[in-house]
């Protein structure tokens, strides 16, 4: 597995191997009739992997055991699979996992009937997933032969950059899912503030570990956002937090953000062309953040933003775009600025 692919997998596993995050996700995203059958507070992460050694370059898995509320099967197994690019044979690989799991149960003395396995595929690549989600879609067959073929459909969750409005759950889960959604976004350097703002609603220092996971994930994808872009974003979002309430590594990022801001101020004062470029980027980032949170920005509002030529005002509005509750609230703030 390449280092870049491994970074996506490592972050995914780091999030969903935590029972609280898995439970939060399943309670919010499983089909209602499925969630109602499961006692999600009994989730237990399995220690085994069912990926064949020759497939570990491209596949990974997490398996949870959960008890049920029904008079049917006593337990169900949930298979988490993560992909950062479309995989045409994913249904085949999932079937292979499931057969290996059932085979292991039989070897351990499990008596029929075998426990159900729910396969879940998480996808967060930049391209839309257009592949069939049923196993039979992989096999060329005549309708008369259909009854001879195994068949199942996996649950599919698209965490791509076009799905940010669908994010649900507690702030920890929201921040993690948004990070997966936006890691391939072309404007990640601006959108990162939305992730940090969600993290900022957590409890410190109890939840510092999640912040650390996000930062490490970004560092592993430095082709998408630089260290200085990240430090500036951290400073913009957390600059008002008291130092004694901030983890040491977070203080380092804020200090880098301050230094970055000073450097930009000096350079912008010397280079008019760069100043205009910074203004254009700042305007775009404000609009991008508003769109990601509230949908399309009305043309009159976008026009007002694009008329602004004060970088300090635009940076302040970028912070407001992250924290305001509605588009109308932002419009009021902008109107107050324009009226002064």
Secondary structure, DSSP 8 states (H G I E B T S, - for coil): --HHHHHHHHHHHHHHTSHHHHHHHHHHHS-HHHHTTEEEEEEEE-----S-GGGTTT---EEEEEEESSSS-SEEEEEEEEESS--TTHHHHHHHHHHHHHHHHHHTT--SS--EEEEEEEE--SS---S--BGGGGS---GGGGGGS---B-EEEE-STT-GGG--S-HHHHHHHHHHHHTT-TTHHHHHHHHHHHHTTS-TTTTHHHHHHHHHHHHHTTTTS-HHHHHHHHHHHHTTS-GGGS-HHHHHHHHHHHHHHHHHHHHHHH-HHHHHHHHHHHHHHHHHHHHHHHSS--HHHHHHHHH---HHHHHHHHHHHHH-SSHHHHHHHHHHHHH-
